[in-house]
Structures are given as C-alpha cells and as structure tokens.
Amino acid sequence: MHIVPMVLNNVTNEDILRERILKRKYYCKNNKRKKQPPFSDLDVFKFSDYDCIGFDLDNTVCRYKVAEIMRLEYQLIAEYLVNRYGYEESLLLPFDDDTDFLQKGILMDVKRGNFLKCDHNGRILRATHGTRPMTRSEITETYGTEKIWAPVVEFSRTLYDHASSCKEVLRSFKDYFDMPAALACARAIDAQDMSDEGPLEEYDLWRDVHVAMCNMYRREHFRCNQGGFFPEMKNNPEKYIYEASDKLKKWLRSINEHTFTFLISGSSIDYASHIARYVLGEDWRDYFDMMVCTAKKPGFFTGDKPFLRLVGADDGEEVPPQKLRIDGTYANGNWRDLHALVKQETNTENPHCLYIGDHMCQDVMAPCLMGIDTVAIVEEMAAEGMIGDPMAHDAGTDLMSMYWGSFFTTDGDPGVFGLERVNTLYASVPLRYARLAVPCLEVLARYPIRHQYTAFTQDSSGYFPGDPVTLHF
C-alpha cells in the first residue's frame, strides 16, 4: 500500500498562512463577540463563546472502530507475553470469550490480582480475582466491611496512577488503548491460579504486561514498521478508523473560522498526521491553527515541559515561549505557555478556553483543574442508549458488561433517578469537571457552533443528545 508522505502544512509560505489566520480571528473575536458576552447563564453552553478550543486526536477527532482496535491490541499483547516471556498459551484464547470482563475505568490491585469497579468516593462496588467474580463476602474479607482501599481513595482525587501510595499497587485502565491489557493481566492470573503452584500471595506480572503494551506503541515503531500495531494501522486504516462525515468537517471548519483551534495529542507527529489525514483528508492541517504532538498529558496541562521544534518526525531544539507561533507545529509543551500565547494573540487578559477529549484524567479532569472548560467524549452513552435519541454504538456489546453493570450506575439506590443516579468513579467525572458529555463529535456537528446546549450544573444535565437510559429506569 502506498503511504502518502507526512504533511505538516499544505501552505508553503507560513507568513501568508499566519496573516490569514490572524486577520480572520481578530475580526471574529474582537467585533462579533462583543455583541453577546459569554457565559451569561451557567446552564447555557455555546462553542462560539470561546477564544480558543483544543481537541484531542485519538477517540475524539479520530473515532476508532473500538471492537476491531481492542481485538488487535489484545492479540499483540498476548502474543508478546507468550512468545517473549513464556506465559501460558491460554492467553491466546479468542478475545470474544471474555468480552464481558472489559469495562473502561476498572482498577487493578496489582499485588492481589484483583480488579475493582469503584464509586466516586472510592468504595468498591464489584470485584474479580483474575476473571473470576468475587463474592461480597470475599470483597469485605479482603478490603474491610466498608469496602474501602486507601490507594483507590487517593487515586480517585486525581485519576493519576503515579500518586505516592498508588504507584506500586494500583493500575487503572482508562481507555480503549489499555483495556485489553486488563484482560491479559486477568487471564495470566487465572493461568497462575490453575497451575501446580496455585494462587500466589503476591502477583508480579503487571510489569511484563506493561512492557508488552508499551512495545505496541513505541514511537520509533511507526517509521520502522515494527510492533504490529503501527504496520496494521498503516496498511488497513479503514478497518480501524472512521472517516469524518462532511457535516463534521464543516463543523470543524466553522470552529476554526471563529476562534483559535489546537490539536493537542499524545501521539507522535508521524502517526498523528497519518490518521488525521485518513479522517479529515489531505488538508487536515488546515482545520487547526496549532498542532502539538507527543503532548504528555496530563502533564501538558499541569507541568512545564518546554515546546520543541520538529525535525521531520523527531524532536528538535527547545522553543522559547516568546518564539511560539499560533500556527506552529510542536512537540511536548505546556498549557501555561500556550495560554500566554492565546492571551497575546487575542489581546484578552482572561481568554475563555475549551478542551475536548475522551480521557477522563488527561482530557477532562486535568484541564478543568487548570481553569479550562471541557467537553467529555463518552462513547458508552451510545453503547447503552440515550433518552430520546436512536443513536447506537457498533461495538455496544463489547462496551456493555453483564458482570460489571452499567458504566454510569452500578449497585446504587434504585429509587434515585437522573444525574443523582450516577455513582461510578469514571462516569462521575464529566458531571464534576465537564460542561457537556457527548458520545462523539458527530452529534455536535448536527448544529451550528452558536447552538445553545444545556450544560452540567447542580440542576441540569449536560448529557447530549440525551441522558443515558440507565439513569431513568
């Protein structure tokens, strides 16, 4: 298959591009916006109210075919563990045999080999040992009558695995790129328990699974066609990725014409440009003013790593904050310097900023804690069904679990309905840290950017186009 060379910009004269961007954006923000001050009502949300809007790439601008991508990831992890480390071949059993085990937001008690689903206060709702469901008595015997484990409580405050008391004992599975690793861990624990040696006092297999997972996504593997994942994404993008609809492309262009836009991705520039080209077309770079790749979120929002120039697909020299350009393409970076650039370009002391992404820690909680409004992509809304909207998810059977229960509410008060019924750790994040939650960008493309949405407040629901059905029966 012929691979089109990476294109960072399809305009050769950067000064012409910059002039065009600045003229357009100055007019929009300093003339049209004055007629209607933003945020007059907390329960009203409009994309046109923002001075800059950032987008995540994976699972946001680029919508993956979740069923196919998770099967590929699991196969590569399992083969690595069996072939490299000599794990039991039972790991190579069909992925579909255990899809009921999967759910976004499951936590692993690394040393005990247990997997936990918790509520927003850190209390354990359900658990398994390996893939085997634990009884209520087993949970209380292990974690106490309150079903509280201190590392989970600390983790729930930041959703960050590397907090001091979490680092060696807890791992989270937050998105579709690492959920298959949870199944690999669970099956490896099952195999150990059924061996002659039997269950262990303490398990030590996460390191191997983590190495196997990282091997898939190693940055240099894209250009070298190694690791399995990148060669498959190069050769068969149509199997794993949806192309954006014309409506979504038009909507993204209208956002870009109105305000400064950024694509901020943890992916390397060669992979990012490859999938963005497939999703949006050869002119993908025109949809965004600035592109930031290998942004190490959540550290991008909370830390101070410098922006780096790109030399082809490699990181180059550091870019001083005063040398940043609103139309540039960079690696790494930090929100503080980007925010300063937005203030400079908009001539606004407190620009209104928005970020849109799917990762509850990196794209929703972290930016919100830095004063950035967020829109959360929650594909489980479509998987479980939404009130008043027929949209369905093609991987709904993979994202719904009979054992773990609804992504949004599990073992809560059956007499409570609406937002108060949301009680799971991950589903509660948008309610606290986002203005809207949507299953994908395509639903937003149904309306112009000045459309008024109802936002999350104490009294209103920001689920769009409708509440998850599980909140109302």
Order of alpha helices (4+ residues) and beta strands (2+ residues): alpha-beta-beta-alpha-beta-beta-beta-beta-alpha-alpha-beta-alpha-alpha-alpha-alpha-alpha-alpha-beta-alpha-beta-alpha-beta-beta-beta-alpha-beta-alpha-beta-alpha-alpha-alpha-beta-alpha-beta
